Amino acid sequence: MKDLVLYRKYRPQTFSEVVGQEHVVRTLKNSLVENKLAHAYLLAGPRGSGKTTIARLLAKAANCSGRGQSPEPCNKCASCEDVNSGRSLDLIEIDAASNRGIDEIRALRENVRFGPSSGRYKIYLIDEAHMITKDAFNAFLKTLEEPPAHAIFILATTEAHRLLATIISRTQRFDFKRLSPVELAGRLETICKKENVSVEPETLKLIAHEADGAARDAEGMLGQILATGEKKITLAHTEEILGLFSPRKIKALIDFVAAQDRAGALNWLHQTVEAGYDVGQLLKALNHYLRKMMMVKLSPELALKVKQELAEEDYATLAAQAQNVNHDFLISLISTLPQVKQGLDHYPLPQMALEVALINLLSDKRHETRDMVATQAQNPKSETLNPKQTQVSNDQKSKPEIRNPSSETQDSNVLNLIQSKWPEVINEVRPHNHSLSGFLMGMKPQSATADSITLVTKYSFHRDRLSELKNKKIIEDAVAKIAGRRLILSCILEK
């Protein structure tokens, strides 16, 4: 037991040790007490949710000679010990991924006629059942519908929709759910106590979130950390070993985004990637963080759920950011991330996909990141950053102006210049990319600043193509040649 990975070492040996899946456990325990076991079960649900564990518990309890009227296996009789040690002749586990053909099913049909070696039932656990071929399943139908009295079939699958309807109708189906972060964190805490390891609560919550409802994944990550031999596991240590992003790390990036600080956001991203963190992992963590922000903004009930999943300090920070970030901007940011993920392979460096997305988002001045009501409540005398209210006098225009990404204003002169020369820009683009010039004919410059221009389109496909680095460069070069000034290009969808 000492050398086993955690998810095998601490696999539940009784129904009471199972975390989550109460609806499944309760029904199976009642069936065992009343001695009304079905001849075929279908356990369907996400990976790592406990399907195989519960299947083995059911098999063990069904043949247990020492449980009496209790639904729990005794783990002391010969049958229980055989199952626990993996040498039971009455529990046959079949990997359907490698035994999926009609010949294997015919062999199973022949073997099922023979009775159990010592127990009451001979139990067949077919894992990844959706991998069995259609012909093999058709050959299995009659046996599954009317098996011998001593036979029980348990089919486990992560993709129940791929099973034949005729197969599903012949089984008693149980749908497993993903485990909540709270349930997973509690499970990990129990394991740490048994391993005599001290761990920060924030660390367990980070792993629980990363596991995405899979107990096996959570225990696997915890085992990777414990393998270092440390007896005190910190949040920073966990982030370094697993390459994860805690809410406290993501918080820094959101601060830059909320402040419209493009340089700060890109610098943070550069330092993070240089430290060895994966951009794909960052996108996943950023998705989780922004989702929680949206939940906090939407309703107090959802905010309470988020509060239960985070440390008190992390929740307070996230809630404050949620109040200060405009709803539309948050939606735009969340909607952009899937496109960034798709574009990771299209750039020489993966982080460039996120860099381009951040530049485009923070260049779109329609998105004011701070809610007006919240800003005015905190500072009633402060002026609202509304482009329509930022008109300056001729005297002010003549003075040198120090610009930063969060204080750029619309420049009607630049916009009028680009609009008047737009047909020429399209003609300049055409020799370099004919289809790209076709896209531009259906677009129009909507707004401009002293150093940027924003196009509007009706189609997300056109927007995505224009967001590609090589296409952006072609258009920006054309604008610079025709209009005589270099402008950063961004493209948005028409509302």
MOFENPE-V366487 format. One record per residue. N is the residue number from 0. RES is the residue in three letters. SS is DSSP state (H for helix, E for strand, L for the rest). PSI is psi in whole degrees, -180 to 180 (* if undefined). OMEGA is omega as a letter, one per 40 degrees, with the letter a starting at -180 (999 if undefined). Layout:
# MOFENPE-V366487
((N;RES;SS;PSI;OMEGA) (N;RES;SS;PSI;OMEGA))
This chain:
# MOFENPE-V366487
((0;MET;L;-29;a) (1;LYS;L;-34;a) (2;ASP;L;-2;a) (3;LEU;L;150;i) (4;VAL;L;159;a) (5;LEU;H;-42;a) (6;TYR;H;-17;i) (7;ARG;H;-38;a) (8;LYS;H;-39;a) (9;TYR;L;29;i) (10;ARG;L;131;a) (11;PRO;L;134;i) (12;GLN;L;-6;i) (13;THR;L;162;i) (14;PHE;H;-32;a) (15;SER;H;-20;i) (16;GLU;H;-9;a) (17;VAL;L;132;i) (18;VAL;L;127;a) (19;GLY;L;-169;i) (20;GLN;L;36;a) (21;GLU;H;-36;a) (22;HIS;H;-34;i) (23;VAL;H;-48;a) (24;VAL;H;-45;a) (25;ARG;H;-45;a) (26;THR;H;-43;a) (27;LEU;H;-38;i) (28;LYS;H;-41;i) (29;ASN;H;-40;i) (30;SER;H;-38;i) (31;LEU;H;-42;a) (32;VAL;H;-42;a) (33;GLU;L;0;i) (34;ASN;L;46;a) (35;LYS;L;61;i) (36;LEU;L;140;i) (37;ALA;L;164;i) (38;HIS;L;-16;a) (39;ALA;E;135;i) (40;TYR;E;149;i) (41;LEU;E;117;i) (42;LEU;E;111;a) (43;ALA;E;138;i) (44;GLY;L;176;a) (45;PRO;L;160;a) (46;ARG;L;149;i) (47;GLY;L;14;a) (48;SER;L;-2;i) (49;GLY;L;15;a) (50;LYS;H;-51;a) (51;THR;H;-38;i) (52;THR;H;-48;a) (53;ILE;H;-35;i) (54;ALA;H;-42;i) (55;ARG;H;-36;i) (56;LEU;H;-42;i) (57;LEU;H;-43;i) (58;ALA;H;-41;a) (59;LYS;H;-44;a) (60;ALA;H;-35;a) (61;ALA;H;-33;a) (62;ASN;H;3;a) (63;CYS;L;129;a) (64;SER;L;-4;a) (65;GLY;L;7;a) (66;ARG;L;-17;i) (67;GLY;L;-127;i) (68;GLN;L;2;a) (69;SER;L;146;i) (70;PRO;L;-12;a) (71;GLU;L;134;i) (72;PRO;L;146;a) (73;CYS;L;-23;a) (74;ASN;L;19;a) (75;LYS;L;-31;a) (76;CYS;L;168;a) (77;ALA;H;-38;a) (78;SER;H;-45;i) (79;CYS;H;-42;a) (80;GLU;H;-36;i) (81;ASP;H;-42;i) (82;VAL;H;-44;a) (83;ASN;H;-33;a) (84;SER;H;-7;i) (85;GLY;L;19;a) (86;ARG;L;15;a) (87;SER;L;132;i) (88;LEU;L;-11;a) (89;ASP;L;-1;i) (90;LEU;E;107;a) (91;ILE;E;114;i) (92;GLU;E;127;a) (93;ILE;E;127;i) (94;ASP;E;105;a) (95;ALA;L;-19;i) (96;ALA;L;-31;a) (97;SER;L;-1;i) (98;ASN;L;64;a) (99;ARG;L;-5;a) (100;GLY;L;174;a) (101;ILE;H;-30;i) (102;ASP;H;-41;i) (103;GLU;H;-38;i) (104;ILE;H;-36;i) (105;ARG;H;-40;i) (106;ALA;H;-39;i) (107;LEU;H;-42;i) (108;ARG;H;-34;i) (109;GLU;H;-42;a) (110;ASN;H;-27;a) (111;VAL;L;-17;i) (112;ARG;L;-25;a) (113;PHE;L;139;a) (114;GLY;L;173;i) (115;PRO;L;156;a) (116;SER;L;-37;a) (117;SER;L;-33;a) (118;GLY;L;-172;a) (119;ARG;L;-33;a) (120;TYR;L;152;i) (121;LYS;E;117;a) (122;ILE;E;129;a) (123;TYR;E;116;i) (124;LEU;E;110;a) (125;ILE;E;105;a) (126;ASP;E;150;a) (127;GLU;L;50;a) (128;ALA;H;-24;a) (129;HIS;H;-12;a) (130;MET;H;-13;i) (131;ILE;L;137;a) (132;THR;L;161;a) (133;LYS;H;-44;a) (134;ASP;H;-40;i) (135;ALA;H;-41;i) (136;PHE;H;-41;i) (137;ASN;H;-36;i) (138;ALA;H;-20;a) (139;PHE;H;-13;a) (140;LEU;H;-50;a) (141;LYS;H;-41;i) (142;THR;H;-39;a) (143;LEU;H;-33;a) (144;GLU;H;-39;a) (145;GLU;L;70;i) (146;PRO;L;166;i) (147;PRO;L;157;a) (148;ALA;L;-23;a) (149;HIS;L;0;a) (150;ALA;E;138;i) (151;ILE;E;130;i) (152;PHE;E;133;i) (153;ILE;E;113;i) (154;LEU;E;128;i) (155;ALA;E;137;a) (156;THR;E;150;i) (157;THR;L;-7;a) (158;GLU;L;73;a) (159;ALA;H;-27;a) (160;HIS;H;-16;i) (161;ARG;H;-7;i) (162;LEU;L;150;i) (163;LEU;L;142;i) (164;ALA;H;-32;i) (165;THR;H;-28;i) (166;ILE;H;-48;a) (167;ILE;H;-39;a) (168;SER;L;-17;a) (169;ARG;L;7;a) (170;THR;L;163;i) (171;GLN;E;114;a) (172;ARG;E;138;i) (173;PHE;E;126;i) (174;ASP;E;120;a) (175;PHE;L;149;i) (176;LYS;L;160;i) (177;ARG;L;142;i) (178;LEU;L;142;a) (179;SER;L;157;i) (180;PRO;H;-35;i) (181;VAL;H;-44;i) (182;GLU;H;-43;a) (183;LEU;H;-42;i) (184;ALA;H;-39;i) (185;GLY;H;-40;i) (186;ARG;H;-45;a) (187;LEU;H;-37;i) (188;GLU;H;-41;i) (189;THR;H;-43;i) (190;ILE;H;-41;a) (191;CYS;H;-38;i) (192;LYS;H;-40;i) (193;LYS;H;-28;i) (194;GLU;L;0;a) (195;ASN;L;46;i) (196;VAL;L;134;i) (197;SER;E;131;a) (198;VAL;E;141;i) (199;GLU;L;137;a) (200;PRO;H;-37;a) (201;GLU;H;-31;i) (202;THR;H;-46;i) (203;LEU;H;-38;i) (204;LYS;H;-36;i) (205;LEU;H;-46;i) (206;ILE;H;-42;a) (207;ALA;H;-40;i) (208;HIS;H;-42;a) (209;GLU;H;-30;a) (210;ALA;H;-19;i) (211;ASP;L;45;i) (212;GLY;L;0;a) (213;ALA;L;113;a) (214;ALA;H;-38;a) (215;ARG;H;-40;i) (216;ASP;H;-43;i) (217;ALA;H;-45;a) (218;GLU;H;-31;i) (219;GLY;H;-42;i) (220;MET;H;-41;i) (221;LEU;H;-41;i) (222;GLY;H;-35;i) (223;GLN;H;-37;i) (224;ILE;H;-43;a) (225;LEU;H;-24;a) (226;ALA;L;-17;i) (227;THR;L;-16;i) (228;GLY;L;-1;i) (229;GLU;L;141;i) (230;LYS;L;-5;i) (231;LYS;E;110;a) (232;ILE;E;123;a) (233;THR;L;166;i) (234;LEU;H;-44;a) (235;ALA;H;-39;i) (236;HIS;H;-41;a) (237;THR;H;-43;i) (238;GLU;H;-41;a) (239;GLU;H;-44;a) (240;ILE;H;-45;a) (241;LEU;H;-10;a) (242;GLY;L;33;a) (243;LEU;L;166;i) (244;PHE;L;114;i) (245;SER;L;162;i) (246;PRO;H;-33;a) (247;ARG;H;-31;i) (248;LYS;H;-41;i) (249;ILE;H;-32;a) (250;LYS;H;-39;a) (251;ALA;H;-42;i) (252;LEU;H;-42;a) (253;ILE;H;-34;i) (254;ASP;H;-44;i) (255;PHE;H;-42;a) (256;VAL;H;-44;a) (257;ALA;H;-29;i) (258;ALA;L;5;a) (259;GLN;L;32;a) (260;ASP;L;89;a) (261;ARG;H;-43;a) (262;ALA;H;-43;i) (263;GLY;H;-42;a) (264;ALA;H;-44;a) (265;LEU;H;-35;i) (266;ASN;H;-41;i) (267;TRP;H;-45;a) (268;LEU;H;-43;i) (269;HIS;H;-48;a) (270;GLN;H;-38;a) (271;THR;H;-45;i) (272;VAL;H;-39;i) (273;GLU;H;-29;i) (274;ALA;L;-3;i) (275;GLY;L;6;a) (276;TYR;L;149;a) (277;ASP;L;135;a) (278;VAL;H;-38;i) (279;GLY;H;-41;i) (280;GLN;H;-37;i) (281;LEU;H;-44;i) (282;LEU;H;-39;i) (283;LYS;H;-47;i) (284;ALA;H;-39;i) (285;LEU;H;-39;i) (286;ASN;H;-47;i) (287;HIS;H;-43;a) (288;TYR;H;-46;a) (289;LEU;H;-35;i) (290;ARG;H;-42;i) (291;LYS;H;-39;i) (292;MET;H;-43;i) (293;MET;H;-41;i) (294;MET;H;-40;i) (295;VAL;H;-38;a) (296;LYS;H;-30;a) (297;LEU;H;-46;a) (298;SER;L;153;i) (299;PRO;H;-33;a) (300;GLU;H;-45;i) (301;LEU;H;-35;i) (302;ALA;H;-37;i) (303;LEU;H;-40;i) (304;LYS;H;-42;i) (305;VAL;H;-40;a) (306;LYS;H;-34;a) (307;GLN;H;-24;a) (308;GLU;H;-14;a) (309;LEU;L;158;i) (310;ALA;L;155;a) (311;GLU;H;-43;i) (312;GLU;H;-43;a) (313;ASP;H;-39;i) (314;TYR;H;-43;a) (315;ALA;H;-42;i) (316;THR;H;-47;a) (317;LEU;H;-42;a) (318;ALA;H;-39;i) (319;ALA;H;-42;i) (320;GLN;H;-39;i) (321;ALA;H;-37;i) (322;GLN;H;-31;a) (323;ASN;H;-5;a) (324;VAL;L;129;a) (325;ASN;L;142;a) (326;HIS;H;-47;a) (327;ASP;H;-39;i) (328;PHE;H;-40;i) (329;LEU;H;-42;i) (330;ILE;H;-43;i) (331;SER;H;-41;a) (332;LEU;H;-44;i) (333;ILE;H;-41;a) (334;SER;H;-25;a) (335;THR;H;-30;a) (336;LEU;H;-42;i) (337;PRO;H;-36;i) (338;GLN;H;-37;i) (339;VAL;H;-43;a) (340;LYS;H;-41;i) (341;GLN;H;-28;a) (342;GLY;L;1;a) (343;LEU;H;-35;a) (344;ASP;H;-3;a) (345;HIS;H;-1;a) (346;TYR;L;152;i) (347;PRO;L;-36;i) (348;LEU;L;130;a) (349;PRO;L;-38;a) (350;GLN;H;-17;a) (351;MET;H;-33;i) (352;ALA;H;-41;i) (353;LEU;H;-36;i) (354;GLU;H;-46;i) (355;VAL;H;-43;a) (356;ALA;H;-43;i) (357;LEU;H;-42;i) (358;ILE;H;-45;a) (359;ASN;H;-45;a) (360;LEU;H;-45;a) (361;LEU;H;-3;i) (362;SER;H;-14;a) (363;ASP;L;102;a) (364;LYS;L;-4;i) (365;ARG;L;-21;a) (366;HIS;L;99;i) (367;GLU;L;123;a) (368;THR;L;-27;a) (369;ARG;L;132;i) (370;ASP;L;135;a) (371;MET;H;-43;a) (372;VAL;H;-44;a) (373;ALA;H;-41;a) (374;THR;H;-44;a) (375;GLN;H;-33;i) (376;ALA;H;-35;a) (377;GLN;H;-31;a) (378;ASN;L;82;a) (379;PRO;L;-27;a) (380;LYS;L;-8;a) (381;SER;L;150;a) (382;GLU;L;141;i) (383;THR;L;135;a) (384;LEU;L;66;i) (385;ASN;L;124;a) (386;PRO;H;-32;a) (387;LYS;H;-19;a) (388;GLN;H;6;a) (389;THR;L;35;i) (390;GLN;L;138;a) (391;VAL;L;155;a) (392;SER;L;167;i) (393;ASN;H;-34;i) (394;ASP;H;-41;a) (395;GLN;H;-34;a) (396;LYS;H;-30;a) (397;SER;H;-13;a) (398;LYS;L;146;i) (399;PRO;L;141;a) (400;GLU;L;129;i) (401;ILE;L;117;a) (402;ARG;L;150;i) (403;ASN;L;162;a) (404;PRO;L;-29;a) (405;SER;L;-4;a) (406;SER;L;12;i) (407;GLU;L;141;i) (408;THR;L;163;a) (409;GLN;L;143;a) (410;ASP;L;103;a) (411;SER;H;-31;i) (412;ASN;H;-44;i) (413;VAL;H;-44;a) (414;LEU;H;-46;i) (415;ASN;H;-39;i) (416;LEU;H;-48;a) (417;ILE;H;-41;a) (418;GLN;H;-39;a) (419;SER;H;-29;a) (420;LYS;L;10;a) (421;TRP;H;-44;i) (422;PRO;H;-36;i) (423;GLU;H;-37;i) (424;VAL;H;-43;i) (425;ILE;H;-43;i) (426;ASN;H;-34;i) (427;GLU;H;-33;a) (428;VAL;H;-33;a) (429;ARG;H;-45;a) (430;PRO;L;-26;a) (431;HIS;L;-36;a) (432;ASN;L;101;a) (433;HIS;H;-44;a) (434;SER;H;-34;i) (435;LEU;H;-39;i) (436;SER;H;-33;i) (437;GLY;H;-39;i) (438;PHE;H;-44;a) (439;LEU;H;-27;i) (440;MET;H;-26;i) (441;GLY;L;8;a) (442;MET;L;170;i) (443;LYS;E;141;i) (444;PRO;E;126;a) (445;GLN;E;-41;a) (446;SER;E;163;a) (447;ALA;E;151;i) (448;THR;L;-173;a) (449;ALA;L;-22;a) (450;ASP;L;15;a) (451;SER;E;157;i) (452;ILE;E;137;a) (453;THR;E;127;i) (454;LEU;E;156;i) (455;VAL;E;139;a) (456;THR;E;158;i) (457;LYS;L;-14;a) (458;TYR;L;131;i) (459;SER;H;-30;i) (460;PHE;H;-43;i) (461;HIS;H;-42;i) (462;ARG;H;-43;a) (463;ASP;H;-39;i) (464;ARG;H;-40;a) (465;LEU;H;-19;i) (466;SER;H;-12;i) (467;GLU;L;138;a) (468;LEU;H;-45;a) (469;LYS;H;-37;i) (470;ASN;H;-39;i) (471;LYS;H;-42;a) (472;LYS;H;-40;i) (473;ILE;H;-45;a) (474;ILE;H;-42;a) (475;GLU;H;-36;i) (476;ASP;H;-40;a) (477;ALA;H;-42;i) (478;VAL;H;-43;a) (479;ALA;H;-38;a) (480;LYS;H;-42;a) (481;ILE;H;-44;a) (482;ALA;H;-14;i) (483;GLY;L;16;i) (484;ARG;L;143;a) (485;ARG;L;122;a) (486;LEU;L;143;i) (487;ILE;E;130;a) (488;LEU;E;139;i) (489;SER;E;156;a) (490;CYS;E;135;a) (491;ILE;E;164;i) (492;LEU;E;144;i) (493;GLU;L;134;i) (494;LYS;L;*;999))
